[in-house]
Amino acid sequence: MFSDLSFSHILILLLILVLVFGAKRIPEIGSSIGQGIKEFKRSLKDEPPEPRNLQTPPATGSGSTLQTGGEPKRLSQ
C-alpha cells in the first residue's frame, strides 16, 4: 500500500498537516495519540472485570415509584 510513497510524497503530506493543524498543534496531537495507545495497551494487560449481577434487588418500602408488570409507558404517540 505504501510501497509507492517516496520522500517527496512524505514531505507533501507533512506540509499539508502543518497547514491544516498548525505547527503548534502537531506535537499535542502526537502526545494525545501516544497516551491513547498507552492506555489501550494497559487496558489489554489488566484482568477483565468480574461479571456484575445485572439484576436489581426488589424495591423495599411502600413508597416505591417503580412499576411492575404491564406494558411500558409511552412518552408520546
C-alpha positions as CSV (number, residue, x, y, z in Angstrom):
1,M,0.0,0.0,0.0
2,F,2.8,2.5,0.9
3,S,5.4,1.0,-1.4
4,D,5.0,3.9,-3.9
5,L,5.4,6.5,-1.1
6,S,8.6,8.5,-1.8
7,F,10.4,11.1,0.2
8,S,8.7,13.9,-1.8
9,H,5.3,12.4,-1.1
10,I,6.1,12.3,2.6
11,L,7.2,16.0,2.6
12,I,3.9,17.0,0.8
13,L,1.9,15.1,3.4
14,L,3.8,16.8,6.3
15,L,3.3,20.2,4.6
16,I,-0.5,19.6,4.4
17,L,-0.5,18.5,8.1
18,V,1.2,21.8,9.1
19,L,-1.2,23.8,7.0
20,V,-4.3,22.1,8.4
21,F,-3.4,21.8,12.1
22,G,-0.6,24.4,12.6
23,A,2.9,23.8,13.8
24,K,1.9,24.2,17.5
25,R,-0.9,21.6,17.4
26,I,1.0,18.7,15.8
27,P,3.1,17.8,19.0
28,E,-0.1,18.0,21.1
29,I,-1.9,15.7,18.7
30,G,1.1,13.2,18.7
31,S,1.2,13.2,22.5
32,S,-2.5,12.6,22.9
33,I,-2.3,9.7,20.4
34,G,0.6,8.3,22.3
35,Q,-1.3,8.5,25.6
36,G,-4.3,6.8,24.0
37,I,-2.1,3.9,22.7
38,K,-0.5,3.5,26.2
39,E,-4.0,3.4,27.8
40,F,-5.2,0.9,25.3
41,K,-2.2,-1.4,25.9
42,R,-2.6,-1.0,29.7
43,S,-6.2,-2.0,29.5
44,L,-5.4,-5.1,27.5
45,K,-2.9,-6.2,30.1
46,D,-5.3,-5.7,33.0
47,E,-7.6,-8.6,34.1
48,P,-11.1,-8.5,32.7
49,P,-13.6,-7.2,35.2
50,E,-15.6,-9.7,37.2
51,P,-19.2,-10.1,35.8
52,R,-21.6,-8.0,37.7
53,N,-25.0,-9.1,38.8
54,L,-27.3,-7.1,36.5
55,Q,-30.5,-7.9,38.3
56,T,-31.6,-5.2,40.6
57,P,-32.8,-6.1,44.1
58,P,-36.5,-5.7,44.7
59,A,-37.6,-2.3,45.9
60,T,-38.4,-2.2,49.6
61,G,-40.9,0.0,51.3
62,S,-44.4,1.1,50.3
63,G,-43.3,4.4,48.8
64,S,-41.7,2.8,45.7
65,T,-42.3,4.5,42.4
66,L,-41.2,1.6,40.3
67,Q,-43.9,0.0,38.1
68,T,-44.0,-3.8,38.0
69,G,-45.6,-5.7,35.1
70,G,-47.8,-4.5,32.4
71,E,-46.8,-2.6,29.3
72,P,-44.2,0.2,29.4
73,K,-45.4,3.7,29.4
74,R,-45.3,5.6,26.1
75,L,-44.0,9.1,26.2
76,S,-45.7,10.3,23.0
77,Q,-47.5,8.8,20.1
